Amino acid sequence: MAKKLIIQVCPIGSNTLHTDTPNLPDMGKKTPYLPITPEQVAEETYRSYNAGASLVHIHARDAKTMLATPDIKVWGDMVQRIRDKCDIVIEAGGGIGFWLDFKTGQMIVPTDEQKLALLDIKPEPDMLTVNMGTFDFSLGQYGFSTFSNTPPFQRKAIKGTLDKGWGLELEIWDVSHLHNTMRLCEEGLFDRNMVFHIDYPLGVAGGQPATAKQLMYVAEEGKQMFPSSKWQALGIGKDEYPMITLAMLLGADSVRVGLEDNIYIGPGELAKSNAQLVEKAVRIAHELDFEVATAEEAREILHMKKNPKKK
């Protein structure tokens, strides 16, 4: 029997730029196809769902600046609009993202309080991501920003997520973040043998490299340390499809694609929608004899609560 594979779509992200972003100096690659408003994200999610995605990873943007926002009303509006369209599993991106102070030209980093406020999103998402380590995130001409994720923050975010009964996805940007996770398990915060989702981002400047050797190493470490966990990988830009293909071959439960990570469908060719990126991932999965999981099957794989729309 073919293995079921979850396709996760990340339609917006916090750092991908729309070509119409106002008052922003040239920061490199942009796309006119990035959804910004909750309505646009919901429509892109629905198209991706029809293309084969069963899990959506969301971020929120300010409609005027087109940059990331911690406003949980915007997050909640997005969740509701997606929920109204389909039964896809909804995951909130717990890092929120950075945004720009146009007066000073400085990047603004969300506070721990703003990130923890995502636990109050209404209506509730199904899952929340928690980043398991601090690292310096490259911001091109703006230098770098320290992406702070301290153990005290992680404890509060993980406990809050589990208390809510939401699914938990842990973002592992470096192999040391697996060991950070293990220390919290040893403290008794949660059981290392419980079912949770591990995500391995590869190719982010400041994080782990997008190489076959790195993915094989970190995935094997994760399986040994957390034997009941489910896992996925993602690659940035040109590394998106090589990394998810290798992840499939290594036995991943999920792979991630979308305009948050990559704006191209092929060399120099902009993807015109997130659904187009999902369709390519589905084709690769089928060529490797995987069956693409439905949203209901994704909930079963991740040991999550049933769709809140279904009684």
Sequence and secondary structure as in RCSB ss.txt:
>XXXX:A:sequence
MAKKLIIQVCPIGSNTLHTDTPNLPDMGKKTPYLPITPEQVAEETYRSYNAGASLVHIHARDAKTMLATPDIKVW
GDMVQRIRDKCDIVIEAGGGIGFWLDFKTGQMIVPTDEQKLALLDIKPEPDMLTVNMGTFDFSLGQYGFSTFSNT
PPFQRKAIKGTLDKGWGLELEIWDVSHLHNTMRLCEEGLFDRNMVFHIDYPLGVAGGQPATAKQLMYVAEEGKQM
FPSSKWQALGIGKDEYPMITLAMLLGADSVRVGLEDNIYIGPGELAKSNAQLVEKAVRIAHELDFEVATAEEARE
ILHMKKNPKKK
>XXXX:A:secstr
   EEEEEE  S SS EETT TT    S EETT   SHHHHHHHHHHHHHHT  EEEE  B TTT SB   HHHH
HHHHHHHHHH   EEEE TT   EEETTTTEEE   HHHHHGGGG SS  SEEEEE S EEEE GGG EEEE   
HHHHHHHHHHHHHHT EEEEE SSHHHHHHHHHHHHHTSS TTS  EEEEEES TTS    HHHHHHHHHHHHHH
 TT EEEEEE GGGHHHHHHHHHHTT SEEEESTTT  EEETTEE S HHHHHHHHHHHHHHTT EE  HHHHHH
HTT    TT  
